[in-house]
Amino acid sequence: MKNNGRIYGLFGAIGMAMLILDSKTALSGAAQGLTLCIQSVIPSLFPFFFLSSILTAALSGRRLPFPNIILRLLKIPEGSESLLLVGLLGGYPVGAAGIADAAGRGQLPVETARRMLGFCNNAGPSFLFGIIAVLFPKYWMAWALWGVHILSSLIVGILLPGKPGEKISVSASRQPSIIDCLTGAIKTMATVCGWVVLFRILIAFLDRWLFWALPNPLTVVISGLLELTNGCCMLGTVPNTGLRFILCAGMLAFGGLCVGMQTVTVTSYIGTGMYFPGKLLQMILSVALSFLLQTGFADHVTISLPLFLFLAACAGTIVCIFLAGAKKDVAFPVKLMYNQRKLLDLR
């Protein structure tokens, strides 16, 4: 804990020095982040956030008519259908928060909850159709991305090791009202905008000191792996539709470091479990599936077979390493865990 405190203190000191020595870049990044929020993020996402809150509240704790074969394939117990559906539709990190809440109330075994974190926490339709759809010339491409996202998540659920366990009963602690949903959407929107501005400042520093030496697609990927909204909004600078489709699928699957930290916040009771291995595996699957789909585009991306096999071997090695260490949690200071029962982000 002391070492972690020193590391975070060091990063804080470096950050303060950067703000003092290069305040112009910091101010420019903050202004860009605020402009992005006002002109794009808030108008696109806020209505979806509110409606998504209502839908999530309606689904929470309900028994749903899922075929038992799906539950057996995903290795989740009967009675957890609502957690699965909210994890697929609710947006980051609503699914993870619901799982942690059910485990905290003793309704879901902790080991099962830790496994479900690997695939029951995904980007919601609010983000896909509010931000992503405008980046592509055809509206159906956003639907195709959502299909890739959901399919890759379900495949991860099939591949992750585990046992389904006995039948459970999940119930919502309290059914929120319309006012609660509106208040939650406002708080979520503020949280999203805060992260967007903060990471936009970081991206501004990277753009000044590093990105100028890198190809544009790589800068987009790095930005997306740091913060999903900023990275996806930068996808418009990638002219090739096929490459844009692949990059978007990968970034949506991983969710970004920002979403990862928010997920860690709401799951402090059960730990990170298989969240990071699952998101890494989902990212690899999403890139592979989107590559196959985009071959039908007018300006698609091609890749040689030797390079494809090499990348597949590297991806397989990484996945094996992560799955082997899936039982190990990423250590974060307890002081960073705040409001673990609140839904910080509906993306």
PyMOL commands that set and color helices and strands:
alter all, ss='L'
color gray80, all
select helices_A, chain A and resi 2-21+23-59+68-74+81-89+94-104+110-116+125-135+140-159+178-209+211-213+216-226+228-237+241-254+256-266+275-294+305-324+334-336
alter helices_A, ss='H'
color red, helices_A
deselect
rebuild
show_as cartoon
